[in-house]
Structure formats: structure tokens, C-alpha cells
């Protein structure tokens, strides 16, 4: 099992430094008896290497790994969020320069592994995949809301049971 945490350093307007006293999210793995690895989430090759190592460990029966990929949320958290209220443009510009897509493209170009033709093929394939995924989502049947409450606890708690009943009542009301 791999627990992959995308640490974009913000919870709406709250920086990670105010969310935890731990030096990193990866350090929290210690409390669960598993290794925690912190990786540059904007470095495609570093992420691949760490994931490959964690997957090999899990497949060999070595147990779970928590991976914290440190990246950055360049845009707003929601449509009602104004990130200019809590972070500077210099900070955003710093992280924008580390964007993983141009960074990896530059690496591939320097290795002679990227061309305009390849980019066109990748873009076309990406557009097809997005269309297929979008169609699959829209064509998927509605899920049973009770699924939200299954496998949360071995025995459903009274509080969770009350939440389920409240949700059902609300859904019945709006139907």
C-alpha cells in the first residue's frame, strides 16, 4: 500500500506551517510504523523513483509507505478563493518556474528525447484520453449514497448512522 500525499502547501488560506507542528507530512508516517519519504513533487523522475521503490517494497511484503510530494497550488483553491490575500506574487512566480511539465519537457529536450512531432502526438493522445474519461464519467450510473458510509468502521457508529439518515432525508427532500 502506498499513501501518496500531494502537499501543495496550502489548505485554502492556511499554510502548511500552521497546519502541523511536524517538520513534514512524511514525518507523520513514524507514528504508523511505516517509512515516510519526502520528494520534490515537481520532479517527475524523483517521483517515479520514489514510487517505484515504494511499490517494490509493498509487493515484497515490506508494508506500506507514505510519500509526501511537495508541490504548489498555483491557482485559487476554489472559485471563491482570492489567493492574493495570503500569498505574494513572488512566491507564486518562484513555484511557477518549477512547473513539472515544462521542467520535464526541458529535461527530455536536453536528452534528445523530445521533438515537436512527439509533442503533437502526446497532445492528440491526451485530448482523446480526456474525451474518453469525460464521456465515461457522464455515462456512469449514479452511485448509491450508502456507499459513502460503508467500510468506514467495522460497525457503523451511532453518529455515522445519524449522518446517513440525515443525508437520506435531505436527498428525499430535494428529489
Buried (B, 14 or more C-beta within 10 A) or exposed (E): EBBBBEBBBBEEEEEBEEEEEBEBBBBBBEEEEBBBBBBBBBBBEEBEEBBEBBEEBBEEEEEBBBBBBBBBBEEEBEEEBEBEEEBEEEEBEEBEEBBBEEBBBEBBEEEEEBEEEEEEEEEEEEEEEEEEEEEEEEEEEEEEEEEEBEEEEEEEEEEBEEBBEEBEEEEEEEE
